[in-house]
Amino acid sequence: MRDILLRCAKAAAEAVSTLDDPAAQVGTGYSGSPTSRLDKAAEDAILRTVEELDLAVNVLTEERGLIDRGHEDLLVADPIDGTVNALRGLGNWTVSLAVGRGDLSGIRSGLVYEPRSGDVYHAEAGGGAFLNGDRLRTRTLASGSTVYLVELGQSAHPDAYRVAAAARRTRALGSAALELCFVARGAANLYYSHMRPESRLRIVDIAAGVLLVREAGGLVTDLEKKPLELPLSTAARTNLIAAGDEAVLETLP
């Protein structure tokens, strides 16, 4: 499955590499938010690849929502995770893809591709998490000073700022998929997202990254520190905490 997902991800990255006016609004997504030319080109490329490969999957995408192709497995696709970063030349954007059924615990394979670096993060349920073929392990609290990734800004709950202040260093990257990958690889101890309802994370943002963190030995929970579960549906939104180990969770204010 890794090679199939990577082919889809690279098709999306290639499709947006030479776009004219990528920020132009070309429609409206299923959630009512504007669709940029960048988002549409990447999504179209993934859907074309699914058809070319005749993959036995339905597809859940950021822009179109659920595409029922008559199958049981679901491809959960965020063609551009970090759209603002990509449009403004900030880097830190990815293509995030996952395959499974039902809910987060039913995700069997996940891949996050970062075109700028060429990095490929991949995990299989029960088979571990990997970066470019090397096994990933999360960072324990005992490993040294803390780096937290925290969603900030106007839509963030005040608790997010208290969490940010609890770390030795804090960063905000603007791509949930990449931030989850950074927890999985041990670059950060924690990723914390506590947002207003309309700004909470969707399943397309996190399906692959949650599997990566868990397969690397970390935890992904809700704000009550209970294991995060979420249906694979267009309506699902969530806050979350991803941590390298239990001890990191216990440091939160």
N, C-alpha and C positions, 0 to 999 in steps of 0.2 A: 504493500500500500504506500510505503514511503515514496517510491519512484513515481507512482501515479500522482500523488499529491504534489510532489515537487514539479512535475511537468505542468500541472495546472497553475502553480504559483509562478513559475518562470514565464508562462504565457501571459499572465496578468502583468508582471513587471515589464516584459518586453512591449506590451501593448501601450503602456503609458510613457515609454522612454523618449518618444519624439512627438508628443502631442502639441498641437497649437492651442493656445488659450485653455490650458487644462482646468482653470478655475471657473469657466463659463458654466452657468446653470443650464442644464439640458432637460430637467424634469423634476419630479418629486418622488421620493422613496415611499415605501409602504407606510412608514411611520409619520409621513407628512413633512419630513425635513428635505431641504433642497438636495438634488443630485447634481454633482459636478461632472463635467466631461471626463475628468480623471477617474472618478468612481465608476462611471458607466463603462468606460473603455476597459478597465480592469475586470469588471464583472462580466462583460460580454465575452472577454477572452477566456475566462474560466468556464463559462457555459458552453462555448464552442468546443473547448477541449473535452468537456464531459460528453458532448455529443459525438465527437470524433472517436473517442475511446469506447463509446457505448457503455459507459459505466452504469451499473445497476444501482443507482441511487436517486432519491429525490434530492432537491437542493433547497437549502435555506440561505438566502443572501441578504446583505444589508439593504439593498435597494429594492429588489423585487419581492422580498418575502419568501413564502413557501412556493416552490415549483414542484407540483406533484407529477412525477414521471411513472407512477405505478409500481414503485418498489418499496421495500421495507427499510433499508438502510437510508440514512440521511447524511448528505454532505453539508456541513455547516461552514459557510464561507464568508469571511470578511476580506474582500478583494484589496482594500486599502485600509489598514488600521493605522490611524495617524494621518488622516487626510490633510489637516491644517499644516502639519510638519512637512508633508510632501509638497504642498502647494507653495509654501514659503521657503523651501530650500533648507529646512532645518535638519534633514535626515530623520532618523528615528521613526521610520514607517515600515510596515511589514505587510506581508500577505499571510493571513491566518486561515488554516483549513483543518477540519476535523471530520471524522466519520464515526457514526454510531447510531443508536436508537434510543428513543424514550426521553432520557434525561442525562445530566452530566455523568452520572455513574455508568451510563451505557456507551460513553465515548470509548472507542477501541483504538483509534489511531489519530494522532494530531501532528501537524507540521506548521512551523512558523518560519517564513523565509524573509530575510532582510536583504533586499537587493543591493543596498549601498555597500555592504561588507561582503555579500555573498554567503553569509552564515546561514546554515540550515539547522534548525532545532527540530527534533523529531522524537516522538514517544509512542510506544505501543503499550496498551494496558497489560500489566504484568511482565513487561519486557524491558523496562527501564527507559531513561531519557538520555538523549545524546545531542551533542553539538558537533557537527561535521564529523560524525563517527566516533567521537570521544564521549565516554560515559560522564554524565553530569551528577553532581551531588550538591545539595543545598549547604549553606553555611550555617554553622551552629553559633549560638550566642557566645559561646566560650572561645570562638576563633579570633576575637579581637574587637576593635571599635565598630560601632554600628553604622550602617548606611540604610536609610529607609527611603523608599519611593512612595510619595504621597500625592494624591490628586488634590490640587489646590485651585484657587480662583473663586469667582463669584458664586458658583453653584456648589461649592464645598461646604459641608457642615462645619461649624466651629470646632468640633472634635478633631477634624483633620489637622488643624493647626496645633492642637495640643499634642497629637501624635508626632507631627513633624518636629516639634521642639524637644521631644524625648530622645531623639537620635543624635549621635555625634555629628552626622552629616545627613542632609536630606536633599533629594532630587525629585523633579517631576519631568517625565519624559514625553508625555502626550500620546503614548501608544500602550494601551493595556496589555496587548499581546506581548510586546517587547518587555514591558515591566515584569510580567509573569516569567518570561524567559530569563530575565536577569536574576530573579529569585532562584529559579531552577539551577542556574549555573553557579550560584554562590557569589555573584557580584554584589548583590544586595541582600540584606537580612529579611526585609519585609516590603510588601506592597500593600498600601492601604487606600481604599476608595470608599468614601462616605459622602454621597452627593444627594442633591435634591432629586425627587422622584423622576422628573423629566430628563435628568442627566445621568441616571444610573446606567451601569454597564449592561449591555445586551449579551445574549448567548453567543452571537457571532463574534463578539470581542474576546471572549474568554474560553471558548470550548477547547481549543488546542492548548492554550497556556495552562489551564487548570490541570489537565492531564500531565503536562510536562513537570509542573511543580510536584505533584503527588508522586510521580514515578521517579523523581530525583530525591525523594525522601522528605519533602516538605509537607506542609498542611495548607489547605485552603478552606476558610470558614466564613460564616456570616458574621455580623457584628456582635452576635452573642457568643462567638467562638465555638459554634457548633458546625460540624462538617457541612460545607456548602452543597446544596442540591438545587437544581434548576431544570425545568423542562426545556426540551429542545423545540422552542416555539417562538413565534414573532413577538408575542406579548411579554415574554419573560425579561425582566430587568432586575438588577441586584446591586447591592453594595457588597464588598468583600474584604477579607484580609488574607493575604498569602504570606506565609512565614517559613523561614528555614527550619525552625524546630519549635517545640512547645515552649521552651524557655523564652524565646523572642516574644511569643504571644503574652506571656506573663509580665513583660515589661511595659505593656501599653497602659496609658493612664485611664 
